[in-house]
Amino acid sequence: MNSLYNFIVKPFKERYDNEKQIGDKSLIVNTQISNHKFISKKAIVVSTPAAYKTKINIGDEIYIHHNIFRRWYDQKGKERNSSNYFKDNLYFASPEQIYMYNLNPHLDYCFVKPILNNNYLDNIKEQPNVGIVKYTNNSLEALGITPGALITFTPSSEFEFIIEGERLYCMKSNDIALTHEYQGNEKENNPSWAKGS
C-alpha cells in the first residue's frame, strides 16, 4: 500500500493528547476536538511515497502538522475527519507537512528553544521572538547557525512542539532573522509540565 506522492502515517499513540501524567495521577487537560493545541503531532510512518526516494523510512517517528489528525464539525454540527484521513486510523501526509523525522529536521525546518525574559518589569515570561537553536538543518549549518546559536526569529513564524520533553518552536530557515552574541544571562524556558509529555 503506497501513495504516489504522500506518506501514509498513523498516530504515535492517540490523535489527541488530552491527558498529562503528573506524578502517579492522570490529569485531563482537554475535552474538545476544536482546540489545536491538544492534537497529537507525533506519528509513525506506515508507507513512503512510490514516486520518489526519501530519507524517511517505514517505522520512523515523525512530527507533523496538527491538522492531519484534527477532527472538526461541519455546518450541520456533524463531526468529521480531516481531508488527510485515509482509513482505519491512517492518514496522508505531504512532505511539506512533515517537520522532523528521527530527531532530524525535514526539508528547511528547524527547532528553537525559547528563553526566559530577563526583564523583571515586563509581564511576559519569554523573550519574544528570541531563542536558542536546538535542531538545525544543512542550509543553516552552511551559514554557521548550529545548535546552541542564539537567534531572533520573525514574529508569528513559530509553532509549538513538545519533543523529548522540551517545548520547542518549529520554523523555516528563512524565519531566522538575526544571530546574537551571548550576554551570559540567557536561560532556557523549560516548564516542568513539558517533561511529562
Disulfide bonds with the S-S distance in Angstrom:
none
